[in-house]
Each structure stands twice: as structure tokens, then as C-alpha cells.
Amino acid sequence: MIQVIRVDGSTEELASLTLEKAQKIVGGYVESFRLGPSRKLLMNEEGRIHGLPTNFAVETEIGQDYSVVGDVILLTGKDTRKW
């Protein structure tokens, strides 16, 4: 599954994802953060530098004490393999 989780709390499921599309969603260079064997989070690599707002919706979704900023993409299952 490919799910966009925005700072405003809205979500969107995507059928596919390219690097260019991921960069557009996160607003810059894409950083991959592994959450477990079948879950990854794609986020803006320089989000803190650019002062992006905290994404409280994703912090609730992933259930970890890790401060995430900006719009992100949550990958689960087979969709994590490419990233």
C-alpha cells in the first residue's frame, strides 16, 4: 500500500509511485526511513532545514516517538521493496 499522509491530517492512497512523484509530494529530496520489515516512510530529507511543520497525523499512524515534518508517504508490504 502507498499512502500519502499530509500535515493537515488528510490521506490519499496511490496506485503507483515514481521518484518524481514522491519528490513532488514531499517537496524535495526523498529520504527513506525504515519502520520495520514491511513498512517505510518517505519524507523530505531537508524538511527540518526548510522549517516544514510537524506532521502529527503520521506520528499517530506510525506509533513511534520520532518527530516527522512535512507531508510523507507511508509504504507497506510489497511496495517497500523499491525504496
Wavefront OBJ file of the C-alpha trace (Angstrom):
o trace
v 0.000 0.000 0.000
v 1.150 3.515 -0.780
v -0.448 6.171 1.414
v 0.209 9.911 1.480
v -0.205 11.449 4.941
v -0.349 15.239 4.843
v 0.384 17.731 7.614
v -3.288 18.760 7.653
v -4.250 15.163 8.549
v -5.677 14.235 5.165
v -4.632 10.979 3.498
v -4.632 9.595 -0.022
v -3.888 6.127 -1.357
v -1.836 5.858 -4.544
v -1.777 3.018 -7.072
v 1.862 3.621 -8.013
v 4.774 5.901 -7.201
v 7.733 7.253 -9.156
v 10.704 9.167 -7.767
v 9.472 12.346 -9.420
v 6.013 11.958 -7.905
v 7.488 11.218 -4.456
v 9.682 14.334 -4.681
v 6.669 16.441 -5.597
v 4.639 15.074 -2.658
v 7.356 15.571 -0.025
v 8.550 18.834 -1.568
v 12.199 17.968 -2.225
v 14.783 15.225 -1.893
v 13.319 11.932 -0.657
v 14.668 10.207 2.453
v 13.596 6.638 3.215
v 13.144 5.713 6.883
v 12.585 2.050 7.740
v 9.874 1.452 10.337
v 10.075 -2.344 10.285
v 10.436 -5.277 7.920
v 7.488 -4.251 5.769
v 6.971 -0.523 6.499
v 8.885 2.504 5.258
v 8.310 6.208 5.479
v 9.375 8.535 2.669
v 9.891 12.137 3.733
v 11.690 15.328 2.775
v 15.393 14.851 3.521
v 15.814 18.546 4.326
v 12.410 19.122 5.929
v 13.792 20.442 9.216
v 16.258 22.738 7.448
v 13.374 24.251 5.482
v 11.211 24.604 8.595
v 8.411 22.281 7.485
v 5.649 21.859 10.089
v 5.407 18.777 12.298
v 3.198 16.044 10.870
v 1.267 14.951 13.951
v -1.002 12.712 11.830
v 1.898 10.481 10.809
v 3.294 10.357 14.344
v -0.050 8.919 15.441
v -0.109 6.494 12.484
v 3.355 5.014 13.000
v 3.129 4.939 16.779
v 6.724 5.954 17.457
v 8.420 8.801 19.265
v 10.010 10.245 16.159
v 9.274 13.789 15.122
v 8.254 13.840 11.469
v 7.887 17.034 9.439
v 6.104 17.791 6.186
v 3.901 15.626 4.003
v 5.078 11.995 3.914
v 4.449 8.721 2.116
v 3.875 5.532 4.090
v 4.756 2.326 2.245
v 3.682 -1.101 3.456
v 4.046 -4.653 2.171
v 5.494 -5.260 -1.276
v 5.588 -1.531 -2.044
v 8.574 -1.132 0.331
v 10.872 -3.214 -1.917
v 11.585 -0.468 -4.473
v 12.551 2.061 -1.834
l 1 2 3 4 5 6 7 8 9 10 11 12 13 14 15 16 17 18 19 20 21 22 23 24 25 26 27 28 29 30 31 32 33 34 35 36 37 38 39 40 41 42 43 44 45 46 47 48 49 50 51 52 53 54 55 56 57 58 59 60 61 62 63 64 65 66 67 68 69 70 71 72 73 74 75 76 77 78 79 80 81 82 83
